[in-house]
Amino acid sequence: MRTALVIGTGLIGTSAALALTDRGVTVHLADHDPEQARTAAALGAGTDAAPDGPVDLAIVAAPPALVADVLADAMARGAARGYIDVASVKGGPRRELEARGLDLSAYIGTHPMSGREKSGPLAATADLFEGRPWVLTPTRDTDTEVLNLALELVSHCRAVPVVMDADAHDRAVALVSHMPHLVSSMVAARLEHAEEAAVRLCGQGIRDVTRIAASDPRMWIDILSANPGPVADLLTDVAADLEETVRALRALQSSDADKRREGGTGIAEVLRRGNAGQVRVPGKHGSAPRAYETVAVLIDDQPGQLARIFADAGRAGVNIEDVRIEHATGQQAGLVQLMVEPKAAAVLTAALKERGWAIRQ
């Protein structure tokens, strides 16, 4: 691939353009808002000048509801040898294109499984897709050359290609992305009118659960409008679980010992199922989840503290597998939780203590 046209210079489109430009591909940028394309170009994502002729690959990074229109227009203009889109829903756009009678041999639907709470070109990074799954949904009609162009794009973005059926993809993302986003939003909504004294008690747990609720509502309306059925089916199951959980909690309030036992059993089953599902979430780099031990370090909220901890861990020969930071309420301090291999926990603890760090046991 030598040339590409990115149509839609938001977070995903600009990030892909940055990655391609870094790999020496000449990238042309287009957007319904010319100012946004100019911003992406100023960031080094390519040029907002129109290409002289057909490019190798056109990448449509438009909302799902607009994908078919943008692709049809690009195909009618002969903008590229191959066409892909990066929308988060795959079945609907393809059926729209088929209904228009277009030749789809030069098209393949794709979806990079990566993003951020922020949107727009200013939030884009060239490494946004690194190590992340990038779903490809070819059909028997897909031209081999176009599939290879899509695979080359994935490689340039250092993502991991995953081939799926379009409708299977839509059911999967409803489960692992769209439904969780709505649940996160519903939990966060409980905080909107909560008493300030209660909100001030928020810890890492509520931050984890509500983090994705900070995403742009307009973008999510577009996504959910393109995949409402599978999401509604999943929320129906969640609603049934909620009803059972409410009944179990009410039973725990009963003065009848048998009802309390029944309620306890119901809550235990919900928690057990949650444990069973959580352990299936892939671990680091998409591998099977692994059990790490946590070394908790108290730090002051001052510049350079994290860098010092990581440097001291490196001197001890310990690799930090993951890290979380819990900020103390009302204090300029926090708790850094360093996740390491179990055999390395004692080594790291001793090394950090020796260098003056306060370890929380």
C-alpha positions, -999 to +999 in steps of 0.1 A: +000+000+000+014+033-011-016+057-009-047+058+012-077+081+016-092+085+051-128+098+050-137+109+085-110+124+106-123+117+141-104+096+167-104+063+147-098+078+112-070+101+124-053+074+145-052+051+115-039+079+093-011+087+118-001+050+119-001+048+081+019+080+077+045+067+102+049+037+079+056+058+048+021+057+033+009+089+016-024+096+033-051+120+020-077+133+046-113+142+039-141+151+063-176+168+060-160+194+083-129+207+064-116+223+096-114+189+113-094+175+083-070+204+085-066+197+122-057+161+115-033+172+088-016+197+112-011+167+136+009+149+109-018+125+099-014+133+062-026+160+037-061+175+034-054+179-004-075+157-026-056+128-044-048+131-081-064+098-089-075+065-072-056+056-041-048+020-030-073+020-001-101+042+010-109+040+048-144+052+057-144+063+093-180+076+095-208+069+120-226+036+112-257+053+099-237+072+073-213+044+062-234+032+033-238+067+019-202+076+022-190+043+007-215+045-022-203+080-030-166+070-029-172+039-051-192+060-076-162+083-079-137+055-083-118+069-053-098+037-046-088+001-056-102-011-023-127+001+003-131-006+040-151+010+068-142+010+105-177+013+120-185-006+151-215-024+135-210-045+104-242-063+093-264-033+087-241-012+065-233-042+043-270-050+038-276-013+029-249-015+002-262-048-011-297-032-014-282-005-036-270-032-060-233-022-056-205-045-066-190-053-032-160-073-044-138-043-037-152-038-002-146-054+032-162-043+065-138-040+095-138-029+131-108-020+152-116-029+188-100+001+203-110+036+214-110+062+241-135+082+261-124+113+241-133+118+205-120+140+176-086+142+159-069+158+189-075+126+209-059+104+181-026+086+186-006+064+162-005+036+187-042+035+194-046+000+178-014-016+189-019-051+202-057-047+199-081-070+178-091-056+144-121-075+131-124-083+094-157-095+079-149-107+044-175-127+023-171-151-006-174-121-029-145-102-013-116-098-037-083-112-024-064-080-033-088-060-011-085-085+018-047-082+015-049-044+016-070-046+047-045-070+063-017-046+054-035-017+071-040-038+103-003-047+102+007-010+098-014-002+128+002-031+147-032-046+155-042-082+155-065-094+127-096-114+136-119-128+109-156-130+117-190-132+101-206-097+102-237-106+122-217-127+146-195-096+151-225-075+159-238-099+185-203-101+200-198-063+203-233-060+218-221-083+246-186-070+252-190-033+244-225-019+237-245-035+266-217-028+291-217+009+281-254+013+288-251-005+321-221+018+330-242+048+321-271+036+342-249+032+372-233+066+367-268+081+364-274+072+400-248+098+410-263+127+391-285+138+420-269+120+448-259+139+480-225+154+478-214+137+510-221+103+493-203+112+461-172+122+480-169+086+492-164+074+456-134+050+454-117+030+427-146+006+424-171+031+412-145+048+390-139+014+373-176+008+367-184+043+354-153+051+334-168+044+300-199+064+308-178+095+301-179+088+263-196+112+238-234+105+240-239+115+203-214+089+191-231+062+212-266+071+199-252+064+164-237+031+175-267+019+194-291+029+167-272+006+143-273-024+167-304-021+188-318-057+186-288-076+201-283-050+228-320-051+238-319-089+240-289-088+263-305-060+285-336-082+288-314-109+304-298-083+326-332-071+337-342-106+346-311-110+367-318-076+384-353-087+393-340-119+409-313-100+427-338-075+441-360-104+453-330-120+470-321-087+487-356-082+500-356-117+513-325-109+533-346-082+551-371-108+562-376-118+598-381-154+585-349-174+588-357-196+558-363-165+536-331-150+547-312-182+538-330-182+504-320-146+499-284-154+508-283-183+484-296-160+456-270-133+462-242-159+464-253-173+430-252-139+414-217-133+428-206-168+417-218-163+382-200-129+381-168-146+392-172-173+365-177-147+338-150-124+349-123-150+347-131-155+310-121-119+302-087-122+283-056-111+301-026-092+290-020-091+252-053-111+248-038-142+265-055-163+291-060-144+323-033-148+349-033-143+386-010-115+398-001-104+433-005-068+443+022-047+459+005-015+473+027+016+477+017+048+494+029+079+475+026+117+477+009+134+448+041+150+435+058+150+401+082+121+394+068+097+420+056+071+395+088+073+375+108+066+406+087+036+415+090+021+381+128+028+380+132+011+414+112-019+402+134-021+372+166-020+393+151-049+413+146-069+380+108-070+384+084-064+355+052-045+364+024-064+347-003-038+354-008-007+376-037+010+393-038+043+412-063+050+440-063+086+451-070+094+487-101+115+493-092+150+505-054+144+506-026+149+482-017+113+483-026+080+467-021+042+467-003+027+437-012-009+432+016-027+413+005-061+398+034-085+394+040-122+390+035-140+424+071-150+427+082-114+422+060-099+449+084-105+478+114-093+458+097-061+448+083-054+483+118-058+499+134-037+472+109-008+476+111-009+514+149-007+511+146+024+490+123+041+515+088+035+500+059+029+524+042-004+516+006-011+525+003-047+537 
